[in-house]
Amino acid sequence: EDQVTQSPEALRLQEGESSSLNCSYTVSGLRGLFWYRQDPGKGPEFLFTLYSAGEEKEKERLKATLTKKESFLHITAPKPEDSATYLCAVGPSNTGKLIFGQGTTLQVKP
Amino acid sequence: DGGITQSPKYLFRKEGQNVTLSCEQNLNHDAMYWYRQDPGQGLRLIYYSQIVNDFQKGDIAEGYSVSREKKESFPLTVTSAQKNPTAFYLCASRTSGGGWNEQFFGPGTRLTVL
């Protein structure tokens, strides 16, 4: 069964304290792994797409990496405005659908 | 500006009523999706459509219906058969040409059953 698990469920950091969020997946033929940011009461905002193991992408303080079994979202020197829920999703082959994890809620305190 | 719009932002429904949630996109995307989000849970797929006049059930389609008469529109009806409809509903779209592309989301509709 295709499945996505994110950890931790919640993460509290001090401003400037770097950390990583994990997304573990089991899927029959990965076509893409996607990271989104979601603010309370809003729709998810697209961050990154990763297609193959070893691939990395960066955007400001965020860096996403991918292996054959998991993806990490590294947050370097976070700021309070990085506080949000981060969602991971995978696209199994030939389905046209995404499977989402439950998300990691990040709180960055000043 | 290109994007996805959902209306209304908030919707209140009495038990036994059907309600329709609107989703419109001007991104010229082929595929459109409806998700439901409950507190502490990930997004769950209700219905999706990859071309006009065609749609497929997702993981939790019972109590919901959709139509796709136009490329830019994918309305969702929450029927009285849906036992627990209170949730945050998200519409998404993506271009389906060549490879796996990301989905883009609308702002969501929060439905509350009174």
Interface residues (C-beta under 8 A of the other chain):
Chain A: V4 R31 G32 F34 Y36 G41 K42 G43 P44 E45 F46 T49 Y51 L87 A89 G91 G96 K97 L98 F100 G101 Q102 G103
Chain B: I4 Q6 A31 Y33 Y35 G40 Q41 G42 L43 R44 L45 Y48 Q50 Q56 G58 F88 L90 A92 S96 G99 W100 N101 E102 Q103 F104 F105 G106 P107 G108 R110
